[in-house]
Amino acid sequence: MKATRKAKKVVKQAGKAAKKAVRQVTRKAGGVAKKAAKMKGKVQKLEPRKEGLIQKLKEELAEKESRIRKSAATLKEAINQAGKEISEFKDRTSQSLLALKEKAEVEARKLREEMEAKSQTLRQKVTGLEEYKKTAEARISELQARAKDFVGKVLPPEKERTGLVTFKGNPLTLLGQEVKVGDRAPNFQVVDKAMQGVTLESFKGKVKIITAVPSLDTPVCDAETHRFNEEAGKLPEKAVILTISMDLPFAQARWCAAAGVEKVQTFSDYRDRSFGLAYGVLIKGLKLLARSVFIVDEQDVIRYVELVPEMTQQPDYDRVVNAARALL
């Protein structure tokens, strides 16, 4: 009996539970149905909009396709036109190039003919000049021989003087006439540092101290010229000191710049040996000037002469300066 009551109780509880579950399922199903119905309504409402959007997209797509077709047609037409113009340009260019080529060939042929004609004329002139040169050279040689013979007959040979100067004890021979105190100073022509000719007359009206040296690049000549440069700074403007050597004007300019010599004026006798022969101080063989000093007054009369007996010695500076000051 107890088992039966217990079973009935269990069955009753199970029934209640089943009913409760059915009610819950029924409520949920009803909620889902309502939601489904609601969603269906929304879908039904959106359906017309969907069709409108699809139609609008189709229309826009059709319009874009139409524009693309028109653009493609325009582009194709432009390409065709460009191709046509390029073809025409090629034809014109080919014709122009051909015309230019023909013209260039004509000009080149004409130029070659002119050059050949000029070359022929030039060759003829060169041949004529060569013949003239040979004739002129022969004539010059003849004139030189006649001039040399004439000079030998008219002018006396250069006078040689010995026993006056030495170089380290070895005697030297001087060429030219001896000048003495009281003589009229011989004129001469030398070259300055700018390669311009200078004569004794260039210093007219001044007392002139003329020093001749073998070469400014030797120690004794260097020391002598420095000393006379110092003395020149002490003399009035009425007096000038001239240093003459066989150095080239370029070498003299370089030496003066390096030595800072500005008061003494340097000149070169390399061109004609005019001073060396006129004053009798040109060394035979060496073609250098013997160390010497000459003082010429305002009237171009020689007032002082010193021919240094040994080339390695220096002149008597005190005597030179005193003799010059006596004329100022």
MARPALUM-800658 format. One record per residue (C-alpha): residue number from 0; x negated, y, z; residue in three letters; chain. Coordinates in steps of 0.5 Angstrom, whole numbers, always signed. Each point is the difference from the previous one (the first is absolute). Last residue first. Layout:
REM residues N
  resi      u      v      w  resn  chain
   NUM      X      Y      Z   ALA      A
...
//
This chain:
REM residues 328
  resi      u      v      w  resn  chain
   327   -252   +236   -113   LEU      A
   326     -7     -1     -4   LEU      A
   325     -4     -1     +7   ALA      A
   324     +5     -5     +2   ARG      A
   323     -1     -4     -6   ALA      A
   322     -8     +0     +2   ALA      A
   321     +2     -1     +7   ASN      A
   320     +4     -6     -1   VAL      A
   319     -5     -4     -5   VAL      A
   318     -6     +1     +5   ARG      A
   317     +4     -2     +6   ASP      A
   316     +3     -6     -4   TYR      A
   315     -7     -3     -3   ASP      A
   314     +2     -5     -5   PRO      A
   313     +1     -8     +2   GLN      A
   312     -5     -5     -1   GLN      A
   311     +1     -7     -3   THR      A
   310     -1     +3     -7   MET      A
   309     -7     +3     +2   GLU      A
   308     -2     +6     -3   PRO      A
   307     +6     +4     +1   VAL      A
   306     +0     +5     -5   LEU      A
   305     +2     +7     +3   GLU      A
   304     +2     +6     -4   VAL      A
   303     +2     +7     +2   TYR      A
   302     +2     +6     -3   ARG      A
   301     +2     -2     -7   ILE      A
   300     +4     +6     -3   VAL      A
   299     +8     -1     -2   ASP      A
   298     +1     +7     +2   GLN      A
   297     +4     -2     +6   GLU      A
   296     -6     -4     +3   ASP      A
   295     -2     -7     -2   VAL      A
   294     -3     -4     +5   ILE      A
   293     -3     -7     -2   PHE      A
   292     -1     -6     +4   VAL      A
   291     -3     -7     -2   SER      A
   290     +1     -7     +1   ARG      A
   289     -2     -3     -7   ALA      A
   288     +6     -2     -5   LEU      A
   287     +2     -7     -2   LEU      A
   286     -1     -2     -7   LYS      A
   285     -5     -6     +3   LEU      A
   284     -4     +0     -6   GLY      A
   283     -2     +7     +0   LYS      A
   282     +2     +4     +6   ILE      A
   281     +4     +6     -2   LEU      A
   280     -3     +6     +4   VAL      A
   279     -2     +5     -5   GLY      A
   278     +5     +5     +1   TYR      A
   277     +3     +0     -6   ALA      A
   276     -1     -8     -1   LEU      A
   275     +4     -2     +6   GLY      A
   274     +5     +6     +0   PHE      A
   273     +2     -3     -7   SER      A
   272     +0     -7     +1   ARG      A
   271     +6     +0     -5   ASP      A
   270     +5     -5     +3   ARG      A
   269     -3     -2     +7   TYR      A
   268     -1     +7     +3   ASP      A
   267     +5     -1     +5   SER      A
   266     +2     +6     +5   PHE      A
   265     +1     +1     +7   THR      A
   264     +3     +6     +4   GLN      A
   263     -3     +1     +7   VAL      A
   262     +5     +2     +5   LYS      A
   261     +5     -6     +0   GLU      A
   260     -4     -6     +2   VAL      A
   259     +4     -5     +4   GLY      A
   258     -4     -5     -1   ALA      A
   257     +5     -5     -3   ALA      A
   256     +3     +5     -4   ALA      A
   255     -6     +3     -3   CYS      A
   254     -3     -7     -1   TRP      A
   253     +7     -2     -4   ARG      A
   252     +0     +7     -4   ALA      A
   251     -8     -2     -2   GLN      A
   250     +2     -7     -2   ALA      A
   249     +5     +3     -5   PHE      A
   248     -4     +5     -2   PRO      A
   247     -6     -5     -2   LEU      A
   246     -6     +1     +3   ASP      A
   245     -6     +3     -4   MET      A
   244     -1     +5     +6   SER      A
   243     +2     +8     +1   ILE      A
   242     +1     +3     +7   THR      A
   241     +3     +7     -1   LEU      A
   240     -1     +5     +6   ILE      A
   239     +4     +7     +0   VAL      A
   238     -2     +6     +2   ALA      A
   237     +5     +7     +0   LYS      A
   236     +5     -4     +4   GLU      A
   235     -5     +1     +6   PRO      A
   234     -4     -5     +3   LEU      A
   233     +1     -4     +6   LYS      A
   232     +4     -6     -3   GLY      A
   231     -5     -1     -5   ALA      A
   230     -5     -2     +5   GLU      A
   229     +4     -5     +2   GLU      A
   228     +2     -3     -7   ASN      A
   227     -8     +1     -1   PHE      A
   226     -1     -5     +6   ARG      A
   225     +5     -5     -3   HIS      A
   224     -3     +0     -7   THR      A
   223     -7     -1     +3   GLU      A
   222     +2     -6     +5   ALA      A
   221     +4     -3     -6   ASP      A
   220     -6     +1     -5   CYS      A
   219     -5     -3     +5   VAL      A
   218     +5     -6     +1   PRO      A
   217     +2     -2     -7   THR      A
   216     +7     +1     -3   ASP      A
   215     -1     +7     -2   LEU      A
   214     -5     -2     -5   SER      A
   213     -6     +3     -3   PRO      A
   212     +1     +7     +3   VAL      A
   211     +0     +7     -3   ALA      A
   210     +1     +6     +5   THR      A
   209     +2     +7     -3   ILE      A
   208     +1     +5     +5   ILE      A
   207     +4     +6     -4   LYS      A
   206     +1     +7     +2   VAL      A
   205     +6     +2     -4   LYS      A
   204     +2     +5     -5   GLY      A
   203     +1     -5     -6   LYS      A
   202     +1     -7     +3   PHE      A
   201     +4     -3     -6   SER      A
   200     -6     +3     -4   GLU      A
   199     -4     -5     +2   LEU      A
   198     +4     -5     -3   THR      A
   197     +6     -5     +2   VAL      A
   196     +4     -5     -5   GLY      A
   195     +6     -3     +3   GLN      A
   194     +0     -8     +2   MET      A
   193     +4     +2     +6   ALA      A
   192     -6     -2     +5   LYS      A
   191     -4     +6     -4   ASP      A
   190     -4     -1     -6   VAL      A
   189     -7     +3     -2   VAL      A
   188     -2     +5     -5   GLN      A
   187     -6     +4     +0   PHE      A
   186     -3     +7     +0   ASN      A
   185     -7     +2     +1   PRO      A
   184     -2     +4     +6   ALA      A
   183     -4     +6     -3   ARG      A
   182     -7     -1     +3   ASP      A
   181     -2     +4     +6   GLY      A
   180     -2     -6     +4   VAL      A
   179     -2     -6     -5   LYS      A
   178     +4     -5     -4   VAL      A
   177     -4     -6     -3   GLU      A
   176     +3     -2     -7   GLN      A
   175     +3     -7     +0   GLY      A
   174     -2     -7     +1   LEU      A
   173     -3     -3     +7   LEU      A
   172     -5     -6     +1   THR      A
   171     +0     -3     +6   LEU      A
   170     -6     -3     +4   PRO      A
   169     +1     -5     +5   ASN      A
   168     -1     +2     +8   GLY      A
   167     +7     -2     +2   LYS      A
   166     +3     +4     -6   PHE      A
   165     -5     +5     -2   THR      A
   164     +0     +7     -3   VAL      A
   163     -4     +5     -3   LEU      A
   162     -6     -4     -4   GLY      A
   161     +3     +0     -6   THR      A
   160     +4     +4     -5   ARG      A
   159     +3     -2     -7   GLU      A
   158     +3     +5     -5   LYS      A
   157     +6     -2     -4   GLU      A
   156     -2     +0     -7   PRO      A
   155     -1     +6     -4   PRO      A
   154     +7     +2     -4   LEU      A
   153     -1     +2     -7   VAL      A
   152     -3     -7     -4   LYS      A
   151     +3     -5     +5   GLY      A
   150     +6     +3     +0   VAL      A
   149     +1     +0     -7   PHE      A
   148     -2     -7     -1   ASP      A
   147     +5     -2     +6   LYS      A
   146     +5     +4     -4   ALA      A
   145     -2     -3     -7   ARG      A
   144     +1     -7     +4   ALA      A
   143     +6     +2     +3   GLN      A
   142     +3     +2     -7   LEU      A
   141     -2     -6     -3   GLU      A
   140     +3     -4     +5   SER      A
   139     +6     +4     +0   ILE      A
   138     +1     -1     -8   ARG      A
   137     -1     -8     +1   ALA      A
   136     +5     +0     +6   GLU      A
   135     +5     +5     -5   ALA      A
   134     -1     -5     -6   THR      A
   133     +2     -6     +5   LYS      A
   132     +5     +3     +3   LYS      A
   131     +3     +3     -7   TYR      A
   130     +0     -8     -2   GLU      A
   129     +3     -2     +6   GLU      A
   128     +6     +6     +0   LEU      A
   127     +1     -2     -7   GLY      A
   126     +1     -7     +2   THR      A
   125     +4     +2     +5   VAL      A
   124     +5     +4     -4   LYS      A
   123     +1     -6     -5   GLN      A
   122     +2     -4     +6   ARG      A
   121     +4     +5     +2   LEU      A
   120     +4     +1     -7   THR      A
   119     +1     -8     +0   GLN      A
   118     +2     +0     +7   SER      A
   117     +5     +5     -2   LYS      A
   116     +3     -3     -6   ALA      A
   115     +0     -7     +4   GLU      A
   114     +4     +4     +6   MET      A
   113     +5     +3     -5   GLU      A
   112     +1     -7     -3   GLU      A
   111     +1     -3     +7   ARG      A
   110     +5     +6     +2   LEU      A
   109     +4     -1     -6   LYS      A
   108     +0     -8     +1   ARG      A
   107     +2     +1     +7   ALA      A
   106     +5     +5     -2   GLU      A
   105     +4     -4     -5   VAL      A
   104     -1     -6     +5   GLU      A
   103     +3     +4     +6   ALA      A
   102     +6     +2     -5   LYS      A
   101     +1     -7     -2   GLU      A
   100     +0     -2     +8   LYS      A
    99     +5     +6     +1   LEU      A
    98     +5     -2     -5   ALA      A
    97     +0     -7     +2   LEU      A
    96     +1     +2     +8   LEU      A
    95     +5     +5     -2   SER      A
    94     +4     -6     -4   GLN      A
    93     -1     -5     +6   SER      A
    92     +2     +5     +4   THR      A
    91     +7     +2     -4   ARG      A
    90     +1     -8     +0   ASP      A
    89     -1     -1     +7   LYS      A
    88     +4     +6     +2   PHE      A
    87     +6     -3     -4   GLU      A
    86     -1     -6     +3   SER      A
    85     +0     +3     +7   ILE      A
    84     +6     +4     -2   GLU      A
    83     +4     -6     -2   LYS      A
    82     -2     -4     +6   GLY      A
    81     +2     +6     +4   ALA      A
    80     +7     +0     -3   GLN      A
    79     +1     -7     +1   ASN      A
    78     -2     +0     +7   ILE      A
    77     +5     +6     +1   ALA      A
    76     +6     -4     -3   GLU      A
    75     -2     -6     +4   LYS      A
    74     +0     +5     +6   LEU      A
    73     +7     +3     -2   THR      A
    72     +3     -7     -1   ALA      A
    71     -3     -3     +7   ALA      A
    70     +3     +7     +3   SER      A
    69     +7     -2     -3   LYS      A
    68     +0     -7     +2   ARG      A
    67     -2     +2     +7   ILE      A
    66     +5     +5     +0   ARG      A
    65     +5     -5     -2   SER      A
    64     -2     -5     +5   GLU      A
    63     +0     +5     +6   LYS      A
    62     +7     +2     -2   GLU      A
    61     +2     -8     +0   ALA      A
    60     -3     -1     +7   LEU      A
    59     +4     +6     +2   GLU      A
    58     +6     -3     -2   GLU      A
    57     -1     -7     +3   LYS      A
    56     -2     +4     +6   LEU      A
    55     +7     +3     +0   LYS      A
    54     +3     -6     -1   GLN      A
    53     -3     -4     +5   ILE      A
    52     +1     +6     +5   LEU      A
    51     +8     +0     -2   GLY      A
    50     +1     -7     +1   GLU      A
    49     -4     +0     +7   LYS      A
    48     +5     +6     +2   ARG      A
    47     +6     -4     -2   PRO      A
    46     -2     -6     +4   GLU      A
    45     -2     +4     +6   LEU      A
    44     +7     +0     +2   LYS      A
    43     +1     -8     -1   GLN      A
    42     -6     -1     +4   VAL      A
    41     +2     +4     +5   LYS      A
    40     +7     -4     +1   GLY      A
    39     -4     -6     -1   LYS      A
    38     -4     +2     +6   MET      A
    37     +6     +1     +4   LYS      A
    36     +3     -6     -2   ALA      A
    35     -6     -4     +2   ALA      A
    34     -1     +4     +7   LYS      A
    33     +8     -2     +1   LYS      A
    32     -2     -7     -2   ALA      A
    31     -6     +0     +5   VAL      A
    30     +4     +3     +6   GLY      A
    29     +6     -6     -1   GLY      A
    28     -5     -5     -1   ALA      A
    27     -3     +2     +7   LYS      A
    26     +6     +1     +3   ARG      A
    25     +2     -7     -2   THR      A
    24     -6     -3     +2   VAL      A
    23     +1     +3     +7   GLN      A
    22     +7     -3     +0   ARG      A
    21     -3     -7     -2   VAL      A
    20     -5     +0     +5   ALA      A
    19     +5     +2     +6   LYS      A
    18     +5     -6     -3   LYS      A
    17     -6     -5     +0   ALA      A
    16     -2     +2     +7   ALA      A
    15     +7     +0     +3   LYS      A
    14     +1     -7     -4   GLY      A
    13     -7     -2     +3   ALA      A
    12     +2     +2     +7   GLN      A
    11     +7     -4     +0   LYS      A
    10     -4     -6     -3   VAL      A
     9     -5     +0     +6   VAL      A
     8     +6     +1     +5   LYS      A
     7     +3     -6     -3   LYS      A
     6     -6     -4     +0   ALA      A
     5     -1     +1     +7   LYS      A
     4     +8     -1     +2   ARG      A
     3     -1     -7     -4   THR      A
     2     -7     -2     +4   ALA      A
     1     +3     +2     +7   LYS      A
     0     +6     -5     -2   MET      A
//
